[in-house]
Amino acid sequence: MAFRRVFIAKGACFGGFQFLPLAILADVIDVETAETGTARAGAPVSAYRKSAR
Protein backbone atom coordinates (compact mmCIF):
# COMPACT_ATOMS: atom_id res chain seq x y z
CA MET A 1 0.00 0.00 0.00
CA ALA A 2 2.82 2.40 0.80
CA PHE A 3 4.38 1.58 -2.55
CA ARG A 4 1.26 2.80 -4.37
CA ARG A 5 1.15 6.01 -2.35
CA VAL A 6 4.74 6.81 -3.19
CA PHE A 7 4.19 6.32 -6.90
CA ILE A 8 0.96 8.31 -6.89
CA ALA A 9 2.79 11.19 -5.21
CA LYS A 10 5.66 10.80 -7.64
CA GLY A 11 3.29 10.93 -10.60
CA ALA A 12 1.57 14.04 -9.27
CA CYS A 13 4.91 15.81 -8.86
CA PHE A 14 6.06 14.78 -12.32
CA GLY A 15 2.81 16.06 -13.83
CA GLY A 16 3.23 19.36 -12.02
CA PHE A 17 6.71 19.84 -13.41
CA GLN A 18 5.33 19.43 -16.93
CA PHE A 19 2.21 21.57 -16.49
CA LEU A 20 3.20 24.46 -14.24
CA PRO A 21 5.83 26.19 -16.41
CA LEU A 22 3.32 26.65 -19.23
CA ALA A 23 0.70 27.94 -16.80
CA ILE A 24 3.17 30.45 -15.37
CA LEU A 25 4.16 31.49 -18.91
CA ALA A 26 0.52 32.29 -19.71
CA ASP A 27 0.32 34.44 -16.56
CA VAL A 28 3.52 36.29 -17.51
CA ILE A 29 2.08 37.05 -20.95
CA ASP A 30 -1.20 38.29 -19.44
CA VAL A 31 0.56 40.58 -16.96
CA GLU A 32 2.85 42.01 -19.63
CA THR A 33 -0.09 42.65 -21.94
CA ALA A 34 -2.02 44.36 -19.15
CA GLU A 35 0.95 46.55 -18.16
CA THR A 36 2.12 47.60 -21.62
CA GLY A 37 -1.11 47.42 -23.60
CA THR A 38 0.57 45.55 -26.43
CA ALA A 39 0.43 41.84 -27.09
CA ARG A 40 4.02 40.62 -27.34
CA ALA A 41 3.64 36.94 -26.54
CA GLY A 42 6.47 35.90 -28.84
CA ALA A 43 9.32 37.07 -26.60
CA PRO A 44 8.41 35.07 -23.45
CA VAL A 45 7.42 32.00 -25.49
CA SER A 46 10.67 32.00 -27.45
CA ALA A 47 12.70 32.48 -24.24
CA TYR A 48 10.90 29.53 -22.65
CA ARG A 49 11.37 27.30 -25.68
CA LYS A 50 15.05 28.21 -25.88
CA SER A 51 15.61 27.44 -22.19
CA ALA A 52 13.65 24.16 -22.35
CA ARG A 53 16.13 22.61 -24.75
N, C-alpha and C positions, 0 to 999 in steps of 0.2 A: 504494500500500500504506500509506503514512503517513497518507493521507487517511482511510482506514478506521479506523486505530488511533485517530486523534484523535476521530472520531465515536463509536467504541465507548466510549472513555473519557468523552466528553461525556455519552453516554446513561447510563452507570453513575453519574456524579455527579448527573445530573438525577433519576434514580430514587432515589438516596439522600436527596436533599432532600425528596422526597415521602414516603418511607417512614419515615425515622428519627424525625421529630417524634412520630409516633403511637406508635412503639416506646418512646420515652423517656417519653411520657405514661403508658403502661401501667406502666412501672417506677415512676414517681412515685406512681401510685395504689396499687401493691402495697406500697411502702415506707410510705406514710401509713397504710394499713390495718394493716400489721404494727405500727407504732409506737403508734397510737391505739386499735386494737382495734375501730374502727367503720368501716364502709364508707361513705365520703363521696366517691364518684367524680364526683358532679355538679359540684363546685366546680372541680377542675382541668380537666375537660372543657369546662365553659362558659368558663373563662378562655382556654383554647386556641382555642376556636371564635371567641371575641370578638376575639382578637389575629390570627387568620388572615384576617380580613376586610379 
